[in-house]
Amino acid sequence: MNRYTKIINMMDSYFTKDYEKTKKNITKVREVREETVRKFFLQGDCEVLVVFEETGKEILIDDFSSDDDIKKYLGSKFIIKRK
């Protein structure tokens, strides 16, 4: 399962993903687009760790989270439409 991080600060927010380099044993952090995260989230293949930079508060959101939490922290585009 993929894990993405959403960093929220005073001015904006952005998504990142950690990539592990096997040769050098280091972790690279890269910024990713919201569309990429949304695609995997709607497939049920990822979880998003929401981090508030000011307070250090962390919230883990996955496809089992309530629709209210998903809409509040990620946006209405991340809600899975159920029939």
Number of C-alpha atoms within 10 A of each C-alpha: 8 13 18 22 23 25 16 17 13 8 5 7 13 13 19 19 18 15 11 12 10 8 6 7 8 11 12 10 12 10 13 15 10 14 11 10 23 17 13 17 22 16 10 15 14 18 20 23 18 21 19 16 14 9 8 9 9 14 13 16 21 17 18 9 11 12 14 12 15 20 13 10 18 17 13 12 12 20 18 14 7 4 3
